Amino acid sequence: MVIDLSMSNDIDIQGLDKMTRLVEDLRDNGIELRLANIHAKVRDMLRRGGLADKIGEEHIYRTLDEAVQ
């Protein structure tokens, strides 16, 4: 699954918690999550909250096209 975050300029703790649960639910069903078009502020929050490690930095892409390929 690919999520385009180009319209998300910020993420709060609740959003981070929900995304963490989504990653876990998807993994339980054999689905990998990939993120694209992440703003620096959101990327920093994902890293601080440990979500970037759960997703894997290799699944975070600069563009939607890169994520889909």
N, C-alpha and C positions, 0 to 999 in steps of 0.2 A: 504494500500500500504506500502511495506517495502522497504527502501532504504539502501543498504549496503555502508557505507562510509569508508570502510577499505583502499581504495586507495586514500582517500582525507586526506592529511596531514595538510591542511590549508584551510581557507575559508576567502574571502575578503568581503567587504561591498556589492558589487554587487551580489555575491553569496548568501549572507544572505538575501538580498532583494528579489532575485528570489525564494529562498526557502520559504520565508514568503508568497509571492504571491501564490506559489504552495499549501501551507498549506491552505490558504484561499479558493482557487479554489476547492480543494478536499473537504473541509468542506461544501462548498456550494452544492456539489453533494453527500453529505452523506458518504464521504470516510475519514477514519482516516489514518494519516501518522504515521509510525513507523520508527525509525532510529536504525541502528545496526552498531557495530564495529567502534565507533567514537573515534578518537584520542583525547587526552586531550586538545590539542590546539584548535581543532574544537569545542569540547564541551564547552570550556571556551568562545569562540566567540558566540556560540549559546545562552549561558546564558547571556552574556553581551548585546547582541542585542535583548533580550526578546523572541527569537524564542523558546527556551526550555520551557518557560512558555506557549506559544501558543500551542505547540505540546503536552506538558504535560510530566513531567519527567518520569511518568509511561510508556510512549511510547518510551523511549530511552533505548536500550538494549545493553548489552556487546557483545552479539554474534547474528549472523543471526538466528541460531536455536532457541534462546530464543524469538526473535521477531516473528518468524513464529508460534511458539506454542501459 
